[in-house]
């Protein structure tokens, strides 16, 4: 494209007319000839975030011709749009872009270090792992934190020792490490390191450790002072005594989480759940009603039928769904009566439950 025509497009991008801006930006981003590349690079050097964004997007058409080291600084731009465009340029750049980011991790400029480490977390490229592991031991807290966060997206087991080591770092970094450890196969020593975190002074870190340990979390955490931690325990434990205790917890969010866990595991804890149908908190009543859907005890049916008169539609819907799953003539009669509601969404749920119940005849 001739420079005069290109300059006209740039002027349109900088105009106040959004339609002209969009049309011009689309035309620039469709360019792929060598002459236009020189125009793009020239405008990119101008200190204007809007045009920088467009030029960076346009450069994606020239990925094979770029020296990515020239574009590292845009990853740490003060303008979010420029940073996002630069990141996409690197993501499309393949191995050459990855190699440049790996080099950027060792930059003397902290902003480029940080941006390079952060970008490598988006790549999931094996070549990035050694650089990120190195960055995780940086003297700069921000670099260590973003390095640990970036490592967490990689599934390679070689990163686990680095994440375990980070459990002795600052709170933000410990939390990032635990996030990266979720769902991984850990050795006995690694599990022991996570278990030690259960005494951390920060409740969000203790809760994060629970999610890493999953079903291996000790039931003694029912005594933890934080409802956040007890709620996490409720969502991972399969121990009936632990769930029974948590269903009676003083915090309503823990009671709800415990009842929901009972439902997911299809456990028969009627003696624990039935009192929750009268809980003062609607969310607890709804969770309990849902959790009773697999019961075969005869006393559950009248209790759930009573819930069809609850003032909260969500609880009536949960009770209807559970009753439909249980079935039986009393259930069918109750659902037919409950279906006469002015709430169309609730009526639809009840009618679906009725269909399910009738199918069990």
Order of alpha helices (4+ residues) and beta strands (2+ residues): alpha-alpha-alpha-alpha-alpha-alpha-alpha-alpha-alpha-alpha-alpha-alpha-alpha-alpha-alpha-alpha-alpha-alpha-alpha-alpha-alpha-alpha
